[in-house]
Amino acid sequence: MELSPKEIKSKVKSAIKDDSLRKAVYNATVSTGVTRERIISEIPYWEKLRSKAHLIKKETIDNLDKYLELFEKKCIENKINVHWAVDSKEARDIILKIAKEKEVTRIVKSKSLTTEEINLNDELVNSGIETLETDLGEYIIQLKKQAPSHLIIPALHLSKEDVGKLFEEKLNIEYTSDPKKLLKVAREKLREKFLIADMSVTGANFGIAESGAFCIIENEANAHLSISLPKIHVALMGIEKMIPDIKALPYFLKLLAPSATGQKSSTYVNLVGGPSREKYNEGPEEVHIILLDNGRSKILEDQDLRETLYCIRCGACLNACPVYQEIGGHAYNWVYMGPIGITLIPQYLGEIEGKHAPYLSSLCGACYEVCPVKINLPEHILKLREKVVEKGASNIFEKTGMKIWSFAAQRTKIYRFLSWFPTKIQKLLPNGKSFPAPGYYKERILPEFDSKGFRKRFYELERSSKNEK
């Protein structure tokens, strides 16, 4: 499913009108946020963990070339096949080439945002390869032919009734909204696919440079089955997912689960260090890892914005964001959404292509407060808005308004008239309501103009102060 942030405005308008969507997203994000708060309150060194993780990511990203070279060298020593992909097409081509050479007809996948980023599923299916998502949320949205609506909880926007209707339609079962029964149906459908799959495709949460291994974190054991049963395992990993060594991993494990789902720890932590079938009689005979650039090097060049590459895809910033809570993930119309998404969209796709994205923020700062690696998202969002303005791509109303304000602010009489005039017109509006604003007034109203204004109030306070003396 190809996504384009060009359609953000229309998607946002549709989402705001969808009450059931907004309710589902709000309830899910708020409950996860509450659980997160409870868990981190039990960790007295939480802020120290955040600071340490930030420093580790800074060191790795600042020296990414060195760590990538070390990672490749160690992977080869571990008999892992290393591939480099400059963009989405090259990554898809590499996976298809492996599949065709090994005569693969069935693939099982575990949840991977990076494979969503390169639009892998459509390519595999169009090439005649049966491709199945095995994470429950991903399986649901695959049946529904939708993109994920959250970094961690792909089907967050759907209710159990929605899933029941979907399973009834797609799987020909009797309708039920009982989560346990729905889970049982999904488990039965998926389990047989693990046993007959020729190849698995996963993402990777972390690449460990010093040891040439990579880590996959999950809660459902679907990733574990994916890397244990098929003979070929292919992992797709963004180059920014690197960490220096195994000693760094526990810091991120302690931060990721509470931030993502409000758990103390993830249920499964899988470390892949090479093919294991010959040695252990289980696991893959071949392991491939594809290191994906796809615009990350361009982000790396910016000394300020490269901090956005520290992201560990926990989704905490989405759960805390009042804008995401109102519109859900599909409104962003790209694989990454929420506060981290609106910083990545214009960087990956260009300031013009993604010009609307940085404005989907209230700049309240909640995303920075919850980010486990302390990415200063509000600062980066402002920087990206500045780039949109510099490119001359800002909203026509904004540009016109700023020109009028600039002209008036330099001319005292005009400025005083323009600040006095609206207060008089406002009195003529029905019930003393405030002025409507284009694209804004249907959902909420602007604050009313002060009938006195700043200058009048200032002089009154000054006179009052003098009288008191």
Residue pairs with C-beta under 8 A, 6 or more apart in sequence:
1 119
1 122
1 145
1 146
1 147
2 119
3 147
3 333
3 334
3 335
4 333
4 334
4 353
5 332
5 333
5 334
5 345
5 349
5 353
5 354
5 356
5 357
6 333
6 353
7 333
8 331
8 332
8 333
8 356
8 357
8 360
9 356
11 327
11 330
11 331
11 332
11 333
12 327
12 331
12 360
14 331
15 21
15 22
15 326
15 327
15 328
15 330
15 331
16 22
16 326
16 327
16 443
20 159
21 157
21 328
22 325
22 326
22 327
22 328
24 156
24 157
24 158
24 159
24 328
25 149
25 156
25 157
25 324
25 325
25 326
25 327
25 328
25 329
26 325
26 326
28 150
28 153
28 156
29 156
29 318
29 319
29 320
29 324
29 325
30 319
30 325
32 153
32 261
32 262
32 319
33 262
33 319
33 320
33 370
34 262
35 261
35 262
35 263
36 258
36 259
36 262
36 316
36 319
36 370
38 262
39 258
39 262
39 263
39 264
40 46
40 258
43 49
43 254
43 258
49 251
49 254
49 255
49 372
50 255
50 371
50 372
50 373
50 374
51 374
52 251
53 251
53 252
53 255
53 312
53 372
53 373
53 374
54 310
54 373
54 374
56 243
56 244
56 248
56 251
56 252
57 243
57 309
57 310
57 373
58 307
58 310
59 244
60 67
60 209
60 242
60 243
60 244
61 240
61 300
61 306
61 307
61 309
61 310
64 239
64 240
64 242
64 300
67 209
67 242
67 244
68 209
68 239
68 242
68 291
70 209
70 210
71 207
71 208
71 209
71 212
71 242
71 291
72 82
72 291
73 212
74 209
74 210
74 211
74 212
74 213
75 82
75 212
75 274
75 289
76 82
76 212
77 212
78 212
78 213
78 273
78 274
79 274
79 275
79 287
80 212
80 272
80 273
80 274
80 275
80 287
80 288
80 289
81 286
81 287
81 288
81 289
82 288
82 289
82 291
83 94
83 288
83 289
83 290
83 291
84 290
84 291
84 293
85 91
85 94
85 290
85 291
85 292
85 293
85 294
86 293
86 294
87 293
87 294
87 295
88 117
88 118
88 119
88 294
91 118
91 120
91 236
91 290
91 292
91 294
92 118
92 119
92 120
92 123
94 290
95 120
95 123
95 124
95 201
95 234
95 236
95 290
96 123
96 124
96 127
98 104
98 199
98 232
98 234
98 288
99 107
99 124
99 127
99 129
99 199
100 127
102 198
102 199
102 232
102 286
103 198
104 129
104 198
104 199
104 232
105 128
105 129
105 130
105 198
106 129
106 130
106 132
106 193
106 196
106 197
106 198
106 199
107 124
107 129
107 130
107 131
107 132
107 197
107 198
107 199
107 200
107 201
108 132
108 134
108 193
108 194
108 197
108 199
108 200
108 201
108 225
108 226
108 230
109 115
109 121
109 131
109 132
109 133
109 134
109 138
109 200
109 201
109 202
109 226
110 134
110 135
110 200
110 201
110 202
110 203
110 216
110 218
110 222
110 223
110 226
111 133
111 135
111 137
111 138
111 154
111 203
111 218
111 222
111 223
112 201
112 202
112 203
112 236
113 148
113 151
113 203
113 313
113 335
113 336
114 203
114 236
114 237
114 238
114 292
115 121
115 201
115 203
115 236
116 147
116 148
116 335
117 292
117 294
117 335
117 336
118 236
118 292
118 294
120 131
120 201
120 236
121 131
121 133
121 142
124 131
125 131
132 139
132 142
132 190
132 193
132 197
133 139
133 141
133 142
134 190
134 193
134 194
134 222
134 223
134 225
134 226
135 154
135 218
135 220
135 222
135 223
136 155
136 183
136 186
136 220
136 222
137 148
137 153
137 154
137 155
137 156
138 148
138 154
138 155
139 186
139 190
140 154
140 155
140 158
140 163
140 166
140 186
141 147
141 148
141 149
141 154
141 155
143 166
143 167
143 170
143 171
144 158
144 166
146 330
147 329
147 330
147 335
148 154
148 155
148 329
148 335
149 155
149 156
149 157
149 328
149 329
149 330
149 337
150 156
150 157
150 315
150 318
150 329
150 337
151 313
151 314
151 315
151 318
151 336
151 337
151 338
151 340
152 260
152 261
152 313
152 314
152 315
153 261
153 315
155 163
156 328
156 329
157 328
157 329
157 330
158 166
160 177
160 178
160 179
160 182
161 177
163 177
163 182
164 175
164 176
164 177
164 178
164 182
165 175
167 173
167 175
167 176
167 182
167 185
167 186
168 174
168 175
171 185
171 189
173 185
176 182
190 222
194 225
194 226
194 229
194 230
195 229
197 226
197 229
197 230
198 230
198 231
198 232
199 230
199 231
199 232
199 233
199 234
200 226
200 227
200 229
200 230
200 232
200 233
200 234
200 284
201 226
201 234
201 235
201 236
202 216
202 223
202 226
202 227
202 233
202 234
202 235
202 236
203 216
203 235
203 236
203 237
204 214
204 215
204 216
204 235
204 236
204 237
204 241
204 272
204 289
205 214
205 215
205 216
205 217
205 241
205 252
205 256
205 312
205 313
206 214
206 215
206 241
206 242
206 243
206 249
206 252
206 312
207 213
207 214
207 215
207 237
207 241
207 242
207 243
207 289
207 291
208 214
208 215
208 243
208 244
208 245
208 246
208 248
208 249
209 242
209 243
209 244
209 245
210 244
210 245
210 246
211 245
211 246
211 273
212 273
212 274
213 246
213 271
213 272
213 273
213 274
214 235
214 237
214 241
214 271
214 272
214 289
215 249
215 269
215 270
215 271
215 272
216 223
216 227
216 235
216 269
216 270
216 272
217 253
217 256
217 257
217 266
217 268
217 269
217 270
218 224
218 266
218 267
218 268
218 270
219 261
219 263
219 266
219 267
219 268
220 267
220 268
221 267
221 268
223 268
223 270
224 268
224 270
226 233
227 233
227 270
227 272
227 283
227 284
228 282
228 283
229 282
230 284
231 277
231 284
231 285
231 286
232 284
232 285
232 286
232 288
233 272
233 283
233 284
233 286
233 287
233 288
234 287
234 288
234 289
234 290
235 272
235 287
235 288
235 289
235 290
236 289
236 290
236 292
237 289
237 290
237 291
237 292
238 292
238 294
238 296
239 291
239 292
239 293
239 296
239 297
240 296
240 309
240 310
240 311
243 249
243 252
252 312
252 372
253 265
253 266
253 269
254 265
255 312
255 314
255 372
255 373
256 266
256 312
256 314
256 372
257 263
257 264
257 265
257 266
258 264
258 372
259 314
259 315
259 316
259 370
259 371
259 372
260 314
260 315
260 316
272 287
274 287
275 283
275 284
275 285
275 286
275 287
276 282
276 283
276 284
277 283
277 284
277 285
278 285
294 348
295 347
295 348
295 349
296 309
298 347
299 305
299 306
299 308
299 309
299 344
299 347
299 348
300 306
300 309
302 347
304 380
304 383
305 343
305 347
305 380
305 383
305 384
307 375
307 376
307 380
308 340
308 343
308 344
308 347
308 375
308 377
308 380
310 373
310 375
311 340
311 344
311 373
311 375
312 372
312 373
313 340
314 372
315 338
316 367
316 370
316 371
316 372
317 338
317 339
317 340
317 366
317 367
317 370
317 371
317 377
318 324
318 329
318 337
318 338
318 339
318 340
319 370
320 366
320 367
320 369
320 370
321 338
321 339
321 361
321 366
321 367
322 362
322 364
322 366
323 360
323 361
323 362
324 337
324 338
324 339
327 360
329 337
329 338
331 337
331 360
332 338
332 341
332 342
332 345
332 357
332 360
334 341
334 345
334 349
336 344
336 345
338 367
339 361
339 367
339 377
339 381
340 367
340 375
340 377
341 357
342 357
342 358
342 359
342 360
342 361
342 381
342 384
343 358
343 377
343 380
343 381
343 384
345 353
345 354
345 357
346 353
346 354
346 355
346 357
346 358
346 384
346 387
346 388
347 354
347 384
348 354
351 384
351 387
351 388
351 391
351 393
352 391
352 393
355 388
355 391
355 393
355 394
357 384
358 381
358 384
358 385
358 388
359 385
361 378
361 381
363 378
363 381
363 382
364 378
365 378
367 377
367 378
368 374
368 375
368 376
368 377
368 378
371 377
388 394
397 438
397 439
407 414
408 414
408 415
408 418
409 415
416 455
419 453
419 454
419 455
420 453
422 435
422 449
423 449
423 450
423 451
423 453
425 435
426 432
426 434
426 435
426 448
426 449
429 435
432 448
433 445
433 448
434 445
434 446
434 447
434 448
434 449
435 446
435 449
436 445
436 446
437 446
440 446
450 457
452 460
